[in-house]
Amino acid sequence: MFLINRVKNKIFLNTNLVRLNNRYMSEKTGAQLVYDKLVQNGVKTVCGYSGGSIMPLIDQFHLKNNYGNIDLIINTHEQSCGHAATGISKTSNETGVIITTSGPGCTNLITPILDAQTDSTPLVVITGQVGLKNIGTDAFQEAPAVEVTKPCTKWSVLINDVKDIPFIIDKAFYIANSGKKGVVHIDLPKCISTALVDDKLLKNLEKDSYNLEKQSDFTENQYKKIENIVDVINNSKKPLLYIGQGCLEAWKELREFVNLTNIPCTSTIHGKGILNEDDELSLKWCGMHGFPAANYALQEADCIIAIGSRFDDRTTGNISGYAPVARNKKQIIHVDIEKTQFNKALNTHYNLNTTSKKFLDYCIKHVKNIDRKDWLKRINNLQKNYGFNYTQEKDGKLNTPSVINSIDKYLLDKKDYYITTGVGNHQMMTYQYITGKYPNRIQSSGSLGVMGAGLPYAIGAQIANKNSLVIDIDGDSSFMMTMNELKTIKEYNLPIKIAILNDSVQGMVNVWEELFFDKRYTATINKNNPDFCLLANSFGIKSLKCDNLADLESTTKEFLDYEGPILCEYRVNHQICLPLVGPGKNLDEMIMFDDYYKNRFDFDKDSIPS
């Protein structure tokens, strides 16, 4: 037995020595090539989950101290790998990278892939695949990965030749970050990751052919368009900016433009904070649960300047009734880096395919500061008369707005923080009651609306911003979809603050059951929620609980001051999120706070959402 163990140890040592030496020789495995290319593309962290087909690549991370230094974060589920990588990408300048195995490892990634793609978040996803000879044989953990991911990515490719690896990896990072950012998927067969190849035979991209920093000047046609756009802006009496995520890169230019022109500004939820919401020209964010003053202003504006936004249905309401004045005057301007967005949701009148920064740089030099006193007076009146309201509980209990206000109060003098949310009432109220002073501070699943994204988003945000305060404001229903990620938080000792707003209800859909389904509460009541504090404790994470206004401020301070990971369960009374633009309604046909509580609202029960 002693002799057998000595032989086994010698084989193990020799195998690792050969593997280590291969890295410094001209001959390398496909897995080594992938790892080396990740290093060369500046990857710092990979979120992953192992399995048979991806093991040769996962094994490379064991050698990280010998070559490169990429951290491998192991989540508890592939979906969370995807959301955590998205959280990294959303809160940094890094491209999120995910590595999982074949079959279910890949199919479990479809939700985060589509989420990142629709929210224009750059990700490179690498999945294992069965050997090339086994594809199409229903092999163990085989899935048609490229066919499955192709509709929800910018590019999806199966590597057929080990020599193509450097070219494909470089191209993947280029595509993910060029134009409208998004997701690239690479399917890596196990036979390719174990194959050996000489460095001299490799295909590499010519750097000059994909220089991301290179930006050309406007074409002659674009100059004519932007000159016309400037004339429209200068001649309008009631202009309004409507900005989205695509304007994040130009937040400084946007603020300069607003200060120069005195044109009021509203945004999508992803554009929150691009213009400081304390600015007198800020109309915060618009849409279904947005700032009522913004919705009224959009309906009255004679010129809408949309920058880096795509007229999502949640921000427009009934599209046929959207912005009637601006549409009648044919003065809706759309600036977007992705030209396929033009006339997709709304027929617009001036379309300019360029970056937000280039557009604003030009406008700052040519747009006039025009006296529009009547319009600004109207904006001021709308801001004063139509804000966000909520009722204080009479019995001293908590509700979601009161808790979020306590968090906002704590953050008022803070700059270095990130907030993530799940999806539902707590998400909308977070955007309503957290003051947006800085861009890119709140991260939510926007277009896809993925419940459960908040916790893994927070993991990614904390990884990318190690010294920042990261808070996940979550609802009980959203949290339970990914609460297994408490294990990941404990495993890597991530000091995330998890606020669970527990009303034992799937809040937003419950309200729709009330308003549009005759109070038939069919699928939204959580009768048997766990004790979230005991749950956190079982993972070795500290917890707090608060259920009354008297203790709210002190509990929130203790919660957010704590240095390590901590969960605070706030027991809240259920409350409707208002305003609400109902299905089929125009932006200015909102169910308002006073109307709801005085039972004077009128909604169309025939407009039942599909």
C-alpha positions as CSV (number, residue, x, y, z in Angstrom):
1,M,0.0,0.0,0.0
2,F,2.9,2.3,0.9
3,L,4.5,1.7,-2.5
4,I,1.2,2.2,-4.4
5,N,0.7,5.6,-2.7
6,R,4.3,6.7,-3.5
7,V,3.7,5.8,-7.2
8,K,0.4,7.7,-7.2
9,N,2.0,10.8,-5.6
10,K,4.8,10.7,-8.2
11,I,2.4,10.5,-11.1
12,F,0.4,13.4,-9.6
13,L,3.5,15.6,-9.2
14,N,4.8,14.8,-12.7
15,T,1.4,15.5,-14.2
16,N,1.2,18.9,-12.6
17,L,4.8,19.7,-13.5
18,V,4.1,18.9,-17.1
19,R,1.0,21.0,-17.0
20,L,2.9,23.9,-15.3
21,N,5.8,23.6,-17.8
22,N,3.4,23.7,-20.8
23,R,2.4,27.2,-19.8
24,Y,5.9,28.4,-20.4
25,M,6.5,26.3,-23.6
26,S,5.1,26.9,-27.0
27,E,2.6,24.0,-26.7
28,K,-0.5,24.6,-24.7
29,T,-3.9,23.0,-24.1
30,G,-7.1,24.7,-25.2
31,A,-8.0,25.4,-21.6
32,Q,-4.6,27.1,-21.0
33,L,-5.2,29.3,-24.1
34,V,-8.6,30.3,-22.8
35,Y,-7.3,31.2,-19.4
36,D,-4.3,33.1,-20.9
37,K,-6.7,35.1,-23.1
38,L,-8.9,36.0,-20.1
39,V,-5.8,37.4,-18.4
40,Q,-4.8,39.3,-21.5
41,N,-8.3,40.8,-21.7
42,G,-8.0,42.2,-18.2
43,V,-10.4,39.8,-16.5
44,K,-10.1,40.0,-12.7
45,T,-12.9,37.9,-11.5
46,V,-14.9,35.0,-13.0
47,C,-18.2,33.7,-11.6
48,G,-18.6,30.0,-12.2
49,Y,-19.8,26.6,-11.4
50,S,-18.0,23.4,-12.2
51,G,-19.0,20.1,-14.0
52,G,-17.5,17.4,-16.1
53,S,-17.2,19.2,-19.5
54,I,-15.7,22.4,-18.1
55,M,-13.3,20.8,-15.6
56,P,-10.2,21.3,-17.8
57,L,-10.8,25.1,-17.8
58,I,-11.8,25.3,-14.2
59,D,-8.6,23.4,-13.3
60,Q,-6.5,26.3,-14.8
61,F,-7.6,28.6,-11.9
62,H,-5.6,26.3,-9.6
63,L,-2.5,27.7,-11.2
64,K,-3.5,31.4,-11.0
65,N,-0.6,32.3,-8.7
66,N,1.8,30.9,-11.3
67,Y,0.4,32.9,-14.2
68,G,-2.0,35.8,-14.0
69,N,-4.4,36.3,-11.1
70,I,-8.0,35.7,-11.8
71,D,-10.3,35.1,-8.9
72,L,-12.9,32.4,-9.3
73,I,-16.1,32.9,-7.4
74,I,-18.2,29.8,-7.0
75,N,-21.9,30.6,-6.7
76,T,-24.6,28.1,-5.6
77,H,-26.4,28.0,-8.9
78,E,-25.6,28.9,-12.5
79,Q,-28.3,31.5,-12.7
80,S,-26.6,33.3,-9.8
81,C,-23.3,33.1,-11.5
82,G,-24.8,35.0,-14.4
83,H,-26.4,37.7,-12.2
84,A,-23.3,38.1,-10.1
85,A,-21.2,38.6,-13.2
86,T,-23.9,41.1,-14.4
87,G,-23.5,42.9,-11.0
88,I,-19.7,43.2,-11.6
89,S,-20.3,44.6,-15.0
90,K,-23.0,47.0,-14.0
91,T,-21.0,48.6,-11.2
92,S,-17.5,48.8,-12.9
93,N,-15.8,49.1,-16.2
94,E,-15.2,45.4,-16.4
95,T,-16.8,42.8,-18.6
96,G,-18.6,40.2,-16.6
97,V,-17.3,36.7,-17.2
98,I,-19.1,33.4,-16.5
99,I,-17.8,29.8,-16.8
100,T,-20.2,26.9,-16.3
101,T,-20.5,23.4,-17.6
102,S,-22.6,21.9,-20.4
103,G,-26.3,20.9,-20.4
104,P,-28.1,22.3,-17.4
105,G,-25.1,24.5,-16.6
106,C,-25.9,26.3,-19.8
107,T,-29.7,26.3,-19.8
108,N,-29.6,27.7,-16.2
109,L,-27.8,30.7,-17.6
110,I,-30.6,31.7,-20.1
111,T,-32.3,34.1,-17.6
112,P,-29.2,36.1,-16.7
113,I,-28.0,36.1,-20.3
114,L,-31.3,37.6,-21.5
115,D,-31.4,40.0,-18.6
116,A,-27.9,41.3,-19.4
117,Q,-28.6,41.5,-23.1
118,T,-31.8,43.5,-22.7
119,D,-30.1,45.8,-20.2
120,S,-27.1,46.3,-22.5
121,T,-24.6,44.8,-20.0
122,P,-21.4,43.3,-21.5
123,L,-20.8,39.7,-20.5
124,V,-18.7,36.9,-21.9
125,V,-20.2,33.5,-21.1
126,I,-18.1,30.3,-21.6
127,T,-19.9,27.0,-21.3
128,G,-18.5,23.5,-21.5
129,Q,-19.8,21.2,-24.2
130,V,-19.5,17.4,-24.7
131,G,-16.8,16.3,-27.2
132,L,-17.3,17.2,-30.9
133,K,-17.8,13.5,-31.7
134,N,-20.6,13.2,-29.1
135,I,-22.6,16.3,-30.2
136,G,-26.0,15.3,-31.4
137,T,-26.0,11.8,-29.7
138,D,-28.0,12.9,-26.6
139,A,-24.8,12.5,-24.6
140,F,-24.8,13.0,-20.8
141,Q,-25.4,16.7,-20.0
142,E,-25.5,17.6,-23.7
143,A,-27.6,20.6,-24.8
144,P,-27.8,22.6,-28.1
145,A,-26.1,25.5,-26.4
146,V,-25.5,27.7,-29.4
147,E,-29.0,27.2,-30.7
148,V,-30.5,28.0,-27.3
149,T,-28.5,31.1,-26.6
150,K,-28.3,32.6,-30.1
151,P,-31.6,34.5,-29.9
152,C,-30.6,36.3,-26.7
153,T,-27.0,37.1,-27.4
154,K,-25.0,39.4,-29.7
155,W,-23.0,36.4,-30.8
156,S,-22.9,32.7,-29.9
157,V,-20.3,30.3,-31.3
158,L,-19.1,26.7,-30.9
159,I,-15.3,26.3,-31.0
160,N,-14.5,23.6,-33.5
161,D,-10.7,24.0,-33.6
162,V,-8.3,24.7,-30.8
163,K,-6.3,27.0,-33.0
164,D,-9.2,29.4,-33.1
165,I,-9.4,30.0,-29.4
166,P,-7.3,33.3,-29.2
167,F,-9.2,34.8,-32.1
168,I,-12.6,33.9,-30.7
169,I,-11.9,35.1,-27.2
170,D,-10.6,38.4,-28.4
171,K,-13.5,38.8,-30.7
172,A,-15.9,38.0,-27.9
173,F,-14.7,40.8,-25.7
174,Y,-14.8,43.2,-28.7
175,I,-18.4,42.3,-29.6
176,A,-19.6,42.4,-26.0
177,N,-18.3,46.0,-25.6
178,S,-18.8,47.5,-29.0
179,G,-21.8,49.6,-30.0
180,K,-24.8,48.7,-27.8
181,K,-23.2,46.4,-25.3
182,G,-24.4,42.9,-24.6
183,V,-23.7,39.2,-24.2
184,V,-21.4,36.8,-26.1
185,H,-21.6,33.1,-25.6
186,I,-18.7,30.7,-26.3
187,D,-19.4,26.9,-26.3
188,L,-16.2,25.0,-25.5
189,P,-16.2,21.2,-26.2
190,K,-14.1,19.2,-23.8
191,C,-12.0,17.7,-26.6
192,I,-11.0,21.3,-27.6
193,S,-10.1,22.3,-24.1
194,T,-7.8,19.3,-23.7
195,A,-6.3,19.4,-27.2
196,L,-2.7,20.6,-27.5
197,V,-1.5,23.2,-30.0
198,D,1.7,25.1,-30.8
199,D,1.6,28.8,-30.2
200,K,3.0,29.4,-33.7
201,L,-0.2,28.0,-35.3
202,L,-2.7,30.2,-33.4
203,K,-5.0,32.7,-35.0
204,N,-4.9,36.2,-33.5
205,L,-7.0,39.2,-34.2
206,E,-5.2,42.2,-35.6
207,K,-5.5,44.9,-32.9
208,D,-6.0,47.7,-35.3
209,S,-9.2,46.1,-36.7
210,Y,-11.1,46.3,-33.4
211,N,-9.8,49.4,-31.6
212,L,-12.6,50.3,-29.2
213,E,-11.1,53.7,-28.5
214,K,-11.2,54.9,-32.1
215,Q,-14.1,57.2,-32.8
216,S,-14.7,58.9,-36.1
217,D,-16.1,62.4,-36.6
218,F,-19.7,62.9,-37.8
219,T,-20.3,62.1,-41.4
220,E,-21.7,64.9,-43.6
221,N,-25.2,63.4,-43.3
222,Q,-24.9,63.3,-39.5
223,Y,-23.8,66.9,-39.4
224,K,-26.9,67.9,-41.4
225,K,-29.1,65.9,-38.9
226,I,-27.5,67.3,-35.8
227,E,-27.7,70.9,-37.2
228,N,-31.4,70.4,-37.8
229,I,-31.8,68.9,-34.3
230,V,-30.1,72.0,-32.7
231,D,-32.5,74.3,-34.6
232,V,-35.5,72.3,-33.3
233,I,-34.2,72.6,-29.8
234,N,-33.5,76.3,-30.1
235,N,-36.9,77.0,-31.5
236,S,-38.9,74.9,-29.1
237,K,-40.9,76.5,-26.2
238,K,-41.3,73.5,-24.0
239,P,-38.4,71.1,-24.5
240,L,-37.8,68.1,-22.2
241,L,-34.9,65.7,-21.9
242,Y,-35.6,62.0,-21.6
243,I,-32.4,60.1,-20.8
244,G,-31.6,56.5,-20.3
245,Q,-28.8,54.1,-19.5
246,G,-27.0,55.0,-22.7
247,C,-26.3,58.5,-21.2
248,L,-24.4,57.1,-18.2
249,E,-21.1,57.6,-20.0
250,A,-21.9,61.3,-20.6
251,W,-23.3,62.2,-17.2
252,K,-20.9,65.1,-16.9
253,E,-21.8,66.5,-20.3
254,L,-25.5,66.0,-19.6
255,R,-25.3,68.1,-16.4
256,E,-23.3,70.8,-18.3
257,F,-26.0,70.8,-21.0
258,V,-28.8,71.2,-18.5
259,N,-27.1,74.0,-16.7
260,L,-26.4,75.8,-20.0
261,T,-29.8,75.5,-21.5
262,N,-32.2,75.3,-18.5
263,I,-34.0,72.4,-20.2
264,P,-35.7,70.1,-17.6
265,C,-34.8,66.4,-17.6
266,T,-36.5,63.1,-16.7
267,S,-35.0,59.6,-17.1
268,T,-35.6,55.9,-17.1
269,I,-34.8,54.0,-13.9
270,H,-31.4,53.2,-15.3
271,G,-30.8,56.9,-15.9
272,K,-31.6,57.8,-12.3
273,G,-29.0,60.1,-10.8
274,I,-27.4,61.1,-14.1
275,L,-28.8,64.5,-13.3
276,N,-28.8,65.1,-9.5
277,E,-32.4,64.8,-8.4
278,D,-31.8,67.8,-6.0
279,D,-31.4,69.9,-9.2
280,E,-34.4,72.2,-9.7
281,L,-34.6,71.0,-13.3
282,S,-34.8,67.4,-12.4
283,L,-38.0,65.6,-13.0
284,K,-36.5,62.4,-11.6
285,W,-37.7,59.3,-13.5
286,C,-40.8,58.7,-15.5
287,G,-43.2,55.9,-16.3
288,M,-45.6,53.4,-14.7
289,H,-44.6,54.2,-11.1
290,G,-42.5,57.3,-11.9
291,F,-42.6,60.9,-10.7
292,P,-46.0,62.2,-11.6
293,A,-44.7,65.6,-12.5
294,A,-42.4,63.9,-15.1
295,N,-45.4,62.1,-16.7
296,Y,-47.4,65.3,-17.0
297,A,-44.4,67.2,-18.4
298,L,-43.8,64.5,-21.1
299,Q,-47.4,64.9,-22.2
300,E,-47.1,68.7,-22.4
301,A,-43.7,69.1,-23.9
302,D,-43.4,70.3,-27.5
303,C,-40.0,68.8,-28.0
304,I,-38.6,65.6,-26.5
305,I,-34.9,64.9,-26.6
306,A,-34.4,61.2,-26.0
307,I,-30.7,60.4,-25.3
308,G,-29.6,56.8,-24.8
309,S,-33.1,55.6,-24.1
310,R,-35.5,53.4,-26.1
311,F,-39.1,54.4,-25.3
312,D,-39.7,51.3,-23.2
313,D,-43.4,50.6,-22.7
314,R,-43.0,51.1,-18.9
315,T,-41.9,54.7,-19.6
316,T,-44.4,55.5,-22.3
317,G,-47.7,54.0,-21.2
318,N,-50.2,53.7,-24.0
319,I,-47.9,54.4,-27.0
320,S,-50.7,55.9,-29.2
321,G,-51.4,58.5,-26.5
322,Y,-47.7,59.3,-25.7
323,A,-46.4,62.9,-25.9
324,P,-49.3,64.2,-28.0
325,V,-47.9,67.8,-28.3
326,A,-44.4,66.8,-29.4
327,R,-45.8,64.2,-31.8
328,N,-48.2,66.7,-33.3
329,K,-45.3,69.2,-33.9
330,K,-43.1,66.3,-35.2
331,Q,-40.4,67.2,-32.7
332,I,-39.4,63.9,-31.0
333,I,-35.6,63.5,-31.2
334,H,-33.9,60.2,-30.7
335,V,-30.1,59.8,-30.1
336,D,-28.9,56.2,-29.8
337,I,-25.8,54.2,-30.4
338,E,-27.9,51.3,-31.8
339,K,-29.8,52.3,-34.9
340,T,-32.1,49.3,-34.8
341,Q,-33.8,51.1,-31.9
342,F,-35.1,53.9,-34.1
343,N,-38.8,53.7,-34.8
344,K,-39.0,50.4,-33.0
345,A,-41.4,51.3,-30.2
346,L,-42.3,54.8,-31.3
347,N,-42.0,56.6,-34.6
348,T,-39.7,59.5,-34.0
349,H,-38.9,62.5,-36.2
350,Y,-35.1,63.1,-35.8
351,N,-32.9,60.1,-35.4
352,L,-29.1,60.4,-34.8
353,N,-27.0,57.2,-34.6
354,T,-24.1,58.3,-32.3
355,T,-22.9,58.2,-28.7
356,S,-24.5,60.4,-26.1
357,K,-21.2,62.0,-25.4
358,K,-20.5,63.0,-29.0
359,F,-24.0,64.4,-29.3
360,L,-23.9,66.4,-26.1
361,D,-20.4,67.7,-26.9
362,Y,-21.6,69.2,-30.1
363,C,-24.8,70.6,-28.6
364,I,-23.0,72.3,-25.7
365,K,-21.2,74.4,-28.3
366,H,-24.2,75.2,-30.5
367,V,-27.4,75.2,-28.4
368,K,-28.7,78.5,-27.1
369,N,-29.7,79.4,-23.6
370,I,-33.3,80.6,-24.3
371,D,-35.6,82.2,-21.8
372,R,-38.5,79.9,-21.3
373,K,-40.0,81.3,-18.1
374,D,-43.5,80.1,-18.6
375,W,-42.3,76.5,-19.2
376,L,-40.0,76.5,-16.2
377,K,-42.8,78.0,-14.1
378,R,-45.1,75.1,-15.2
379,I,-42.3,72.6,-14.4
380,N,-41.9,74.1,-10.9
381,N,-45.6,73.9,-10.2
382,L,-45.7,70.3,-11.3
383,Q,-42.8,69.4,-9.0
384,K,-44.6,71.1,-6.1
385,N,-48.0,69.6,-6.6
386,Y,-47.3,66.1,-7.9
387,G,-44.7,64.1,-6.0
388,F,-44.3,60.7,-4.3
389,N,-46.6,60.2,-1.3
390,Y,-47.3,57.4,1.1
391,T,-49.3,56.9,4.3
392,Q,-47.7,56.5,7.7
393,E,-49.1,53.5,9.5
394,K,-51.4,54.6,12.4
395,D,-50.3,51.8,14.8
396,G,-46.6,52.7,14.7
397,K,-45.8,49.8,12.4
398,L,-43.6,49.9,9.3
399,N,-44.3,50.0,5.6
400,T,-41.9,49.8,2.7
401,P,-41.6,53.6,2.0
402,S,-40.8,54.4,5.7
403,V,-38.0,51.8,5.7
404,I,-36.5,53.0,2.4
405,N,-36.7,56.6,3.7
406,S,-34.6,55.6,6.7
407,I,-32.0,54.1,4.4
408,D,-32.0,57.2,2.3
409,K,-31.5,59.4,5.4
410,Y,-28.5,57.3,6.3
411,L,-27.0,57.7,2.8
412,L,-27.5,61.4,2.4
413,D,-23.9,62.3,3.3
414,K,-22.4,59.1,1.6
415,K,-21.0,58.9,-1.9
416,D,-19.4,55.4,-2.1
417,Y,-22.4,53.0,-2.1
418,Y,-24.3,50.7,-4.4
419,I,-27.9,49.5,-4.1
420,T,-29.3,46.5,-5.7
421,T,-33.0,45.4,-5.7
422,G,-35.2,42.5,-6.6
423,V,-38.3,43.2,-8.7
424,G,-41.7,44.4,-7.5
425,N,-43.1,47.1,-5.2
426,H,-39.9,47.3,-3.1
427,Q,-37.9,48.0,-6.3
428,M,-40.1,50.8,-7.5
429,M,-40.3,52.4,-4.0
430,T,-36.5,52.2,-3.8
431,Y,-36.3,54.3,-7.0
432,Q,-39.0,56.6,-5.6
433,Y,-37.5,57.3,-2.1
434,I,-33.7,56.9,-2.5
435,T,-32.4,60.3,-3.6
436,G,-30.5,60.0,-6.9
437,K,-27.5,62.3,-6.5
438,Y,-25.0,60.2,-8.5
439,P,-25.3,58.0,-11.6
440,N,-25.3,54.2,-11.6
441,R,-25.9,53.8,-7.9
442,I,-29.0,51.6,-8.1
443,Q,-29.0,48.3,-10.0
444,S,-32.1,46.5,-11.0
445,S,-33.2,44.1,-13.6
446,G,-35.0,46.5,-15.9
447,S,-36.4,45.2,-19.2
448,L,-36.6,41.5,-18.2
449,G,-37.7,42.2,-14.6
450,V,-36.0,39.2,-13.0
451,M,-37.1,38.5,-9.4
452,G,-34.2,37.2,-7.4
453,A,-31.6,39.2,-9.2
454,G,-31.0,41.6,-6.2
455,L,-28.9,39.3,-4.0
456,P,-26.4,38.0,-6.7
457,Y,-26.3,41.5,-8.2
458,A,-25.1,42.6,-4.8
459,I,-22.4,39.9,-4.8
460,G,-21.1,41.1,-8.1
461,A,-21.2,44.8,-7.0
462,Q,-19.3,44.0,-3.8
463,I,-16.7,42.0,-5.6
464,A,-16.1,44.8,-8.1
465,N,-16.2,47.5,-5.3
466,K,-14.5,45.9,-2.4
467,N,-14.5,49.0,-0.1
468,S,-17.9,50.3,-1.0
469,L,-21.1,50.0,0.9
470,V,-23.4,47.5,-0.9
471,I,-27.0,47.2,0.1
472,D,-29.5,44.7,-1.4
473,I,-33.0,46.1,-0.8
474,D,-35.2,43.0,-1.4
475,G,-38.8,41.8,-1.1
476,D,-39.5,38.6,0.6
477,S,-40.7,36.9,-2.7
478,S,-37.7,38.1,-4.7
479,F,-35.2,37.1,-2.0
480,M,-36.5,33.6,-1.7
481,M,-35.7,32.9,-5.3
482,T,-31.9,33.2,-4.7
483,M,-31.5,33.1,-0.9
484,N,-29.1,30.2,-1.3
485,E,-26.5,32.9,-2.2
486,L,-26.2,33.6,1.5
487,K,-23.7,30.7,1.3
488,T,-21.6,32.5,-1.3
489,I,-21.7,35.7,0.8
490,K,-20.5,33.8,3.8
491,E,-17.9,31.8,1.8
492,Y,-16.2,34.9,0.6
493,N,-17.0,37.1,3.6
494,L,-18.6,39.8,1.5
495,P,-19.8,42.6,3.7
496,I,-23.2,43.0,2.0
497,K,-26.1,44.5,3.8
498,I,-29.4,42.6,3.0
499,A,-32.6,44.5,3.8
500,I,-35.7,42.2,3.4
501,L,-39.0,44.1,3.3
502,N,-41.2,41.3,4.4
503,D,-44.9,41.9,4.0
504,S,-45.7,38.2,3.2
505,V,-47.1,39.2,-0.2
506,Q,-45.9,39.3,-3.8
507,G,-46.7,43.0,-3.6
508,M,-46.9,44.3,-7.2
509,V,-48.9,41.4,-8.6
510,N,-51.1,41.4,-5.6
511,V,-52.1,45.0,-6.3
512,W,-52.9,44.1,-9.9
513,E,-55.1,41.3,-8.6
514,E,-56.9,43.9,-6.5
515,L,-57.3,46.5,-9.2
516,F,-57.7,44.5,-12.4
517,F,-58.9,41.1,-11.3
518,D,-61.7,41.9,-8.8
519,K,-59.6,41.1,-5.7
520,R,-59.1,37.5,-6.7
521,Y,-55.9,36.9,-4.8
522,T,-54.9,33.6,-6.4
523,A,-51.1,33.4,-6.4
524,T,-49.5,36.2,-4.4
525,I,-49.9,35.4,-0.7
526,N,-46.8,34.0,1.1
527,K,-48.5,32.3,4.1
528,N,-45.4,30.4,5.2
529,N,-42.4,32.6,4.9
530,P,-39.3,31.4,6.9
531,D,-37.9,33.4,9.8
532,F,-35.3,35.2,7.7
533,C,-33.1,36.0,10.7
534,L,-32.9,32.4,11.7
535,L,-32.1,31.6,8.0
536,A,-29.2,34.1,8.0
537,N,-27.9,32.8,11.3
538,S,-27.9,29.2,9.9
539,F,-25.4,30.4,7.3
540,G,-23.3,32.1,10.0
541,I,-24.5,35.6,9.0
542,K,-25.6,38.2,11.7
543,S,-29.2,39.4,11.6
544,L,-31.5,42.0,13.0
545,K,-35.2,42.4,13.0
546,C,-37.4,45.6,13.1
547,D,-41.2,45.9,13.1
548,N,-41.9,49.4,14.4
549,L,-41.2,53.1,13.7
550,A,-39.8,53.8,17.2
551,D,-36.8,51.5,16.5
552,L,-36.5,52.1,12.8
553,E,-33.8,54.8,12.7
554,S,-31.5,53.1,15.3
555,T,-31.9,49.7,13.7
556,T,-31.1,51.0,10.2
557,K,-28.0,52.7,11.6
558,E,-26.8,49.6,13.4
559,F,-27.6,47.5,10.3
560,L,-25.7,49.7,7.8
561,D,-22.8,50.5,10.2
562,Y,-22.0,46.8,10.7
563,E,-18.7,45.9,9.1
564,G,-19.4,42.4,7.9
565,P,-22.3,40.7,6.1
566,I,-25.6,41.2,7.8
567,L,-29.3,40.7,7.1
568,C,-32.1,42.9,8.5
569,E,-35.7,41.7,8.3
570,Y,-38.1,44.6,8.3
571,R,-41.6,43.4,9.0
572,V,-43.7,45.8,6.9
573,N,-47.4,46.3,6.3
574,H,-48.4,45.9,2.7
575,Q,-48.9,49.1,0.8
576,I,-49.7,49.9,-2.8
577,C,-47.0,51.6,-4.9
578,L,-48.4,54.8,-6.4
579,P,-48.7,56.5,-8.8
580,L,-49.7,53.8,-11.2
581,V,-50.3,54.0,-14.9
582,G,-52.7,51.2,-15.5
583,P,-52.8,48.9,-18.5
584,G,-53.8,50.7,-21.7
585,K,-53.7,54.1,-20.0
586,N,-51.8,57.2,-21.1
587,L,-49.0,58.6,-19.0
588,D,-51.2,61.4,-17.5
589,E,-54.0,59.0,-16.6
590,M,-52.4,57.8,-13.4
591,I,-54.0,56.3,-10.3
592,M,-52.8,59.0,-7.8
593,F,-52.4,58.7,-4.1
594,D,-55.4,60.8,-3.1
595,D,-57.7,59.1,-5.7
596,Y,-56.8,55.7,-4.4
597,Y,-57.3,56.4,-0.7
598,K,-60.5,58.2,-1.4
599,N,-61.8,55.5,-3.7
600,R,-62.2,57.9,-6.5
601,F,-60.0,56.2,-9.1
602,D,-61.5,54.9,-12.3
603,F,-59.7,52.0,-14.1
604,D,-60.6,50.0,-17.1
605,K,-61.3,46.4,-16.0
606,D,-61.4,45.3,-19.7
607,S,-57.7,46.2,-20.1
608,I,-56.4,43.0,-18.6
609,P,-52.7,42.4,-19.2
610,S,-51.8,39.2,-21.0
